[in-house]
Amino acid sequence: MARILLGLAGLLAISSTGCLINAYPSDPGERVKALLNQSEDLRQAKEEWKRIWFLDHPSHLTPDRIDGGIQ
C-alpha cells in the first residue's frame, strides 16, 4: 500500500509543470495587471535600496564641486 501511495505521489510530482497554486490569474487582462503591479513594486524596491545606501546622492569625495561652492 505504501508503494502505491509513493508511486502516486511521484507521478503527481513529475506531472506537474509548476506550482500547484497559480501565482497569476488565468484571464490575460488580469494577468497583465498583476505582472505590471509586481514589476512596479520591484522598481520601487530598487529605488528604496538606493535611498537606504545613499546611492541616489552625489558623492562628496569627488574633486568636482557640484554644490556651487567653488567654481
N, CA, C and O atoms as a GROMACS GRO file, in nm:
protein
  284
    1MET      N    1   0.083  -0.119   0.000
    1MET     CA    2   0.000   0.000   0.000
    1MET      C    3   0.088   0.126   0.000
    1MET      O    4   0.057   0.225  -0.067
    2ALA      N    5   0.196   0.120   0.077
    2ALA     CA    6   0.285   0.236   0.082
    2ALA      C    7   0.351   0.259  -0.053
    2ALA      O    8   0.375   0.373  -0.093
    3ARG      N    9   0.381   0.150  -0.124
    3ARG     CA   10   0.442   0.163  -0.256
    3ARG      C   11   0.348   0.232  -0.355
    3ARG      O   12   0.391   0.313  -0.437
    4ILE      N   13   0.221   0.200  -0.346
    4ILE     CA   14   0.122   0.261  -0.435
    4ILE      C   15   0.111   0.411  -0.407
    4ILE      O   16   0.109   0.493  -0.499
    5LEU      N   17   0.103   0.447  -0.279
    5LEU     CA   18   0.094   0.589  -0.243
    5LEU      C   19   0.221   0.664  -0.283
    5LEU      O   20   0.215   0.778  -0.330
    6LEU      N   21   0.335   0.601  -0.265
    6LEU     CA   22   0.461   0.662  -0.304
    6LEU      C   23   0.467   0.679  -0.456
    6LEU      O   24   0.514   0.782  -0.505
    7GLY      N   25   0.419   0.581  -0.530
    7GLY     CA   26   0.416   0.590  -0.676
    7GLY      C   27   0.322   0.700  -0.723
    7GLY      O   28   0.355   0.773  -0.816
    8LEU      N   29   0.205   0.712  -0.660
    8LEU     CA   30   0.112   0.819  -0.696
    8LEU      C   31   0.169   0.957  -0.664
    8LEU      O   32   0.152   1.052  -0.741
    9ALA      N   33   0.237   0.968  -0.552
    9ALA     CA   34   0.298   1.095  -0.516
    9ALA      C   35   0.409   1.130  -0.614
    9ALA      O   36   0.423   1.246  -0.653
   10GLY      N   37   0.488   1.033  -0.655
   10GLY     CA   38   0.592   1.056  -0.754
   10GLY      C   39   0.535   1.095  -0.889
   10GLY      O   40   0.587   1.184  -0.956
   11LEU      N   41   0.428   1.028  -0.929
   11LEU     CA   42   0.362   1.060  -1.056
   11LEU      C   43   0.305   1.202  -1.053
   11LEU      O   44   0.314   1.275  -1.151
   12LEU      N   45   0.248   1.240  -0.942
   12LEU     CA   46   0.195   1.375  -0.928
   12LEU      C   47   0.308   1.478  -0.933
   12LEU      O   48   0.293   1.583  -0.996
   13ALA      N   49   0.419   1.448  -0.869
   13ALA     CA   50   0.532   1.542  -0.868
   13ALA      C   51   0.593   1.556  -1.007
   13ALA      O   52   0.631   1.666  -1.047
   14ILE      N   53   0.602   1.447  -1.082
   14ILE     CA   54   0.661   1.452  -1.215
   14ILE      C   55   0.568   1.520  -1.315
   14ILE      O   56   0.614   1.592  -1.404
   15SER      N   57   0.438   1.498  -1.301
   15SER     CA   58   0.343   1.550  -1.400
   15SER      C   59   0.316   1.700  -1.385
   15SER      O   60   0.273   1.764  -1.480
   16SER      N   61   0.341   1.754  -1.268
   16SER     CA   62   0.314   1.897  -1.252
   16SER      C   63   0.427   1.977  -1.314
   16SER      O   64   0.545   1.945  -1.296
   17THR      N   65   0.392   2.081  -1.387
   17THR     CA   66   0.493   2.161  -1.454
   17THR      C   67   0.515   2.294  -1.385
   17THR      O   68   0.576   2.384  -1.442
   18GLY      N   69   0.468   2.308  -1.266
   18GLY     CA   70   0.484   2.432  -1.193
   18GLY      C   71   0.425   2.415  -1.054
   18GLY      O   72   0.415   2.304  -1.003
   19CYS      N   73   0.388   2.524  -0.996
   19CYS     CA   74   0.327   2.519  -0.864
   19CYS      C   75   0.184   2.466  -0.875
   19CYS      O   76   0.120   2.478  -0.979
   20LEU      N   77   0.138   2.408  -0.769
   20LEU     CA   78   0.000   2.361  -0.767
   20LEU      C   79  -0.098   2.477  -0.759
   20LEU      O   80  -0.211   2.467  -0.807
   21ILE      N   81  -0.055   2.586  -0.699
   21ILE     CA   82  -0.138   2.706  -0.689
   21ILE      C   83  -0.080   2.810  -0.784
   21ILE      O   84   0.037   2.846  -0.772
   22ASN      N   85  -0.161   2.857  -0.877
   22ASN     CA   86  -0.115   2.955  -0.973
   22ASN      C   87  -0.088   3.089  -0.905
   22ASN      O   88  -0.166   3.132  -0.820
   23ALA      N   89   0.022   3.153  -0.940
   23ALA     CA   90   0.056   3.282  -0.883
   23ALA      C   91  -0.018   3.395  -0.953
   23ALA      O   92  -0.039   3.501  -0.894
   24TYR      N   93  -0.059   3.374  -1.077
   24TYR     CA   94  -0.123   3.478  -1.156
   24TYR      C   95  -0.259   3.429  -1.203
   24TYR      O   96  -0.279   3.309  -1.221
   25PRO      N   97  -0.353   3.521  -1.224
   25PRO     CA   98  -0.485   3.483  -1.274
   25PRO      C   99  -0.477   3.427  -1.417
   25PRO      O  100  -0.382   3.455  -1.490
   26SER      N  101  -0.577   3.351  -1.454
   26SER     CA  102  -0.577   3.290  -1.588
   26SER      C  103  -0.627   3.386  -1.695
   26SER      O  104  -0.598   3.366  -1.813
   27ASP      N  105  -0.702   3.490  -1.656
   27ASP     CA  106  -0.750   3.588  -1.753
   27ASP      C  107  -0.633   3.675  -1.798
   27ASP      O  108  -0.562   3.731  -1.714
   28PRO      N  109  -0.610   3.688  -1.930
   28PRO     CA  110  -0.492   3.763  -1.977
   28PRO      C  111  -0.489   3.908  -1.931
   28PRO      O  112  -0.382   3.960  -1.899
   29GLY      N  113  -0.602   3.974  -1.927
   29GLY     CA  114  -0.606   4.114  -1.882
   29GLY      C  115  -0.567   4.129  -1.736
   29GLY      O  116  -0.489   4.216  -1.699
   30GLU      N  117  -0.622   4.042  -1.654
   30GLU     CA  118  -0.590   4.045  -1.512
   30GLU      C  119  -0.445   4.004  -1.488
   30GLU      O  120  -0.379   4.056  -1.398
   31ARG      N  121  -0.394   3.910  -1.569
   31ARG     CA  122  -0.256   3.867  -1.556
   31ARG      C  123  -0.160   3.981  -1.587
   31ARG      O  124  -0.060   3.998  -1.518
   32VAL      N  125  -0.192   4.060  -1.691
   32VAL     CA  126  -0.108   4.175  -1.726
   32VAL      C  127  -0.107   4.276  -1.611
   32VAL      O  128  -0.002   4.330  -1.577
   33LYS      N  129  -0.224   4.302  -1.552
   33LYS     CA  130  -0.231   4.394  -1.440
   33LYS      C  131  -0.147   4.345  -1.322
   33LYS      O  132  -0.076   4.422  -1.258
   34ALA      N  133  -0.155   4.214  -1.294
   34ALA     CA  134  -0.078   4.158  -1.183
   34ALA      C  135   0.072   4.167  -1.210
   34ALA      O  136   0.149   4.199  -1.119
   35LEU      N  137   0.113   4.139  -1.333
   35LEU     CA  138   0.256   4.148  -1.366
   35LEU      C  139   0.306   4.292  -1.362
   35LEU      O  140   0.418   4.316  -1.318
   36LEU      N  141   0.224   4.387  -1.408
   36LEU     CA  142   0.264   4.527  -1.401
   36LEU      C  143   0.276   4.574  -1.257
   36LEU      O  144   0.368   4.648  -1.223
   37ASN      N  145   0.183   4.532  -1.172
   37ASN     CA  146   0.191   4.568  -1.031
   37ASN      C  147   0.317   4.511  -0.968
   37ASN      O  148   0.384   4.578  -0.889
   38GLN      N  149   0.350   4.387  -1.001
   38GLN     CA  150   0.468   4.324  -0.945
   38GLN      C  151   0.595   4.394  -0.992
   38GLN      O  152   0.686   4.418  -0.912
   39SER      N  153   0.603   4.428  -1.121
   39SER     CA  154   0.722   4.495  -1.171
   39SER      C  155   0.735   4.636  -1.113
   39SER      O  156   0.846   4.683  -1.089
   40GLU      N  157   0.623   4.703  -1.091
   40GLU     CA  158   0.629   4.836  -1.030
   40GLU      C  159   0.677   4.826  -0.886
   40GLU      O  160   0.753   4.911  -0.840
   41ASP      N  161   0.634   4.723  -0.815
   41ASP     CA  162   0.681   4.703  -0.678
   41ASP      C  163   0.831   4.677  -0.676
   41ASP      O  164   0.902   4.726  -0.588
   42LEU      N  165   0.881   4.599  -0.772
   42LEU     CA  166   1.025   4.572  -0.777
   42LEU      C  167   1.104   4.698  -0.811
   42LEU      O  168   1.213   4.718  -0.759
   43ARG      N  169   1.049   4.782  -0.898
   43ARG     CA  170   1.117   4.907  -0.932
   43ARG      C  171   1.125   4.998  -0.810
   43ARG      O  172   1.228   5.059  -0.784
   44GLN      N  173   1.016   5.005  -0.735
   44GLN     CA  174   1.016   5.089  -0.616
   44GLN      C  175   1.111   5.033  -0.510
   44GLN      O  176   1.174   5.110  -0.438
   45ALA      N  177   1.121   4.902  -0.500
   45ALA     CA  178   1.214   4.842  -0.405
   45ALA      C  179   1.357   4.873  -0.442
   45ALA      O  180   1.440   4.896  -0.353
   46LYS      N  181   1.388   4.876  -0.571
   46LYS     CA  182   1.524   4.909  -0.616
   46LYS      C  183   1.557   5.053  -0.580
   46LYS      O  184   1.667   5.082  -0.532
   47GLU      N  185   1.463   5.144  -0.602
   47GLU     CA  186   1.486   5.284  -0.566
   47GLU      C  187   1.499   5.301  -0.414
   47GLU      O  188   1.578   5.382  -0.368
   48GLU      N  189   1.422   5.225  -0.339
   48GLU     CA  190   1.432   5.231  -0.193
   48GLU      C  191   1.568   5.181  -0.147
   48GLU      O  192   1.625   5.236  -0.052
   49TRP      N  193   1.621   5.078  -0.211
   49TRP     CA  194   1.753   5.026  -0.177
   49TRP      C  195   1.860   5.132  -0.204
   49TRP      O  196   1.953   5.148  -0.124
   50LYS      N  197   1.847   5.203  -0.316
   50LYS     CA  198   1.942   5.310  -0.345
   50LYS      C  199   1.935   5.419  -0.240
   50LYS      O  200   2.037   5.475  -0.200
   51ARG      N  201   1.814   5.450  -0.194
   51ARG     CA  202   1.798   5.556  -0.095
   51ARG      C  203   1.857   5.514   0.039
   51ARG      O  204   1.918   5.595   0.109
   52ILE      N  205   1.841   5.387   0.076
   52ILE     CA  206   1.894   5.338   0.204
   52ILE      C  207   2.046   5.347   0.205
   52ILE      O  208   2.105   5.388   0.304
   53TRP      N  209   2.110   5.310   0.094
   53TRP     CA  210   2.256   5.309   0.088
   53TRP      C  211   2.313   5.441   0.036
   53TRP      O  212   2.432   5.450   0.005
   54PHE      N  213   2.228   5.543   0.026
   54PHE     CA  214   2.268   5.676  -0.018
   54PHE      C  215   2.333   5.674  -0.156
   54PHE      O  216   2.425   5.752  -0.182
   55LEU      N  217   2.287   5.588  -0.244
   55LEU     CA  218   2.340   5.584  -0.380
   55LEU      C  219   2.274   5.687  -0.470
   55LEU      O  220   2.322   5.713  -0.580
   56ASP      N  221   2.165   5.747  -0.424
   56ASP     CA  222   2.098   5.846  -0.506
   56ASP      C  223   2.150   5.987  -0.480
   56ASP      O  224   2.103   6.082  -0.542
   57HIS      N  225   2.248   6.001  -0.389
   57HIS     CA  226   2.308   6.130  -0.358
   57HIS      C  227   2.443   6.142  -0.427
   57HIS      O  228   2.509   6.042  -0.451
   58PRO      N  229   2.484   6.265  -0.458
   58PRO     CA  230   2.617   6.281  -0.518
   58PRO      C  231   2.726   6.252  -0.415
   58PRO      O  232   2.707   6.275  -0.295
   59SER      N  233   2.837   6.202  -0.462
   59SER     CA  234   2.949   6.173  -0.374
   59SER      C  235   3.024   6.302  -0.343
   59SER      O  236   3.049   6.382  -0.432
   60HIS      N  237   3.060   6.321  -0.217
   60HIS     CA  238   3.136   6.438  -0.178
   60HIS      C  239   3.286   6.410  -0.181
   60HIS      O  240   3.366   6.494  -0.142
   61LEU      N  241   3.324   6.293  -0.227
   61LEU     CA  242   3.464   6.258  -0.234
   61LEU      C  243   3.526   6.291  -0.369
   61LEU      O  244   3.646   6.273  -0.389
   62THR      N  245   3.446   6.340  -0.461
   62THR     CA  246   3.498   6.374  -0.594
   62THR      C  247   3.557   6.514  -0.592
   62THR      O  248   3.513   6.597  -0.513
   63PRO      N  249   3.655   6.541  -0.677
   63PRO     CA  250   3.711   6.676  -0.680
   63PRO      C  251   3.618   6.778  -0.747
   63PRO      O  252   3.638   6.899  -0.734
   64ASP      N  253   3.518   6.731  -0.819
   64ASP     CA  254   3.424   6.822  -0.885
   64ASP      C  255   3.327   6.877  -0.784
   64ASP      O  256   3.262   6.802  -0.710
   65ARG      N  257   3.317   7.008  -0.781
   65ARG     CA  258   3.223   7.072  -0.689
   65ARG      C  259   3.088   7.080  -0.759
   65ARG      O  260   3.077   7.138  -0.867
   66ILE      N  261   2.988   7.024  -0.698
   66ILE     CA  262   2.859   7.026  -0.763
   66ILE      C  263   2.759   7.112  -0.688
   66ILE      O  264   2.648   7.134  -0.737
   67ASP      N  265   2.797   7.163  -0.570
   67ASP     CA  266   2.704   7.245  -0.495
   67ASP      C  267   2.722   7.394  -0.522
   67ASP      O  268   2.646   7.476  -0.469
   68GLY      N  269   2.822   7.432  -0.602
   68GLY     CA  270   2.841   7.570  -0.640
   68GLY      C  271   2.930   7.647  -0.544
   68GLY      O  272   2.944   7.768  -0.558
   69GLY      N  273   2.992   7.581  -0.447
   69GLY     CA  274   3.077   7.649  -0.350
   69GLY      C  275   3.204   7.702  -0.415
   69GLY      O  276   3.237   7.819  -0.394
   70ILE      N  277   3.275   7.623  -0.491
   70ILE     CA  278   3.399   7.662  -0.557
   70ILE      C  279   3.383   7.631  -0.705
   70ILE      O  280   3.348   7.519  -0.743
   71GLN      N  281   3.411   7.732  -0.788
   71GLN     CA  282   3.396   7.706  -0.932
   71GLN      C  283   3.518   7.741  -1.008
   71GLN      O  284   3.521   7.725  -1.130
   0.00000   0.00000   0.00000
